[in-house]
Amino acid sequence: MKFFKGFLIGLQFFTVIPIPKAFPMDEEHLKRTIQAFPLLGLLQGIIYALFMHSMVELTPFSHLAFAFLLWLLTILLTGGIHLDGWMDASDAYFSFRNQEKRLEIMKDPRIGAFGVLSIIILLSSRFLFIYEITSNLQPLLFILIASIPFFSKMVMGVLLLTVQAVKQEGLGHLFQEAATARVLWIYPIYLLLFFIAVVLLDIKFLLAGVLAGAAAYCLHFCRHKSVKWFGGITGDVLGASVEGTELVLWMTVWLLHYFVMA
């Protein structure tokens, strides 16, 4: 029951799905929320896949229109919560200042030129990947797209509990106070179940492995760079990591679409 409540807390924090109930924000429930991060991502991915299927089967929309609507859904479903972190972290990084100054820049509610440019590049790249990927829909593609937020939320959970928070405040610190890395024991089980599903659904194991490998690389990169550039994690750094990971995974599926699934 606490695990399910933790999942619902995640929905309240990271999506716009209405959950009209308040839940206790105690240590036990926050632990369950972290454990449910990958399932939250999987739900997002399933929504994307179902939306794609509905657009193709039930509407007369053109390929461009339905690709645009799917792209829009990836923004609206989360309320843009991670995009804010992407812009703030971009402004801070491209200032080329020291860690202390970068943290000050991330606190500034105003968006600078580098934040604007970075969000344009991120969203336009995602649209390109979505548009070209969906030009040749096949069952395998639905599975790969559904797994993108599954992996990105897993990366977020590992970063949250394995990299020290810079500030003793904010959402990241709140979760770190409630849990330790030991609660991540369930993540390998999620991965095992994912690959079992891949085998049972007769999906090319190599393709799923490539996507998982790309997510692992993003985790390694984000862990190293968050400490080097910012001294640790903040809510903005976590948000940027989620968006950056998803962009890499969309690009990975795009490349697989061209060189493997074509």
JOWO-V910702 format. One record per run of one state. SS is the DSSP state (~ for helix, > for strand, _ for the rest). FROM is the first residue (numbers start at 1). LEN is the number of residues. Records with the same first field share a line. If there is no record, write none. Layout:
SS->FROM-LEN / FROM-LEN
This chain:
_->1-1 / 15-12 / 36-1 / 59-4 / 77-4 / 94-5 / 108-5 / 137-2 / 163-2 / 166-4 / 179-2 / 201-4 / 231-2 / 234-1 / 260-3
~->2-13 / 27-9 / 37-22 / 63-14 / 81-13 / 99-9 / 113-24 / 139-24 / 170-9 / 181-20 / 205-26 / 235-25
>->165-1 / 233-1
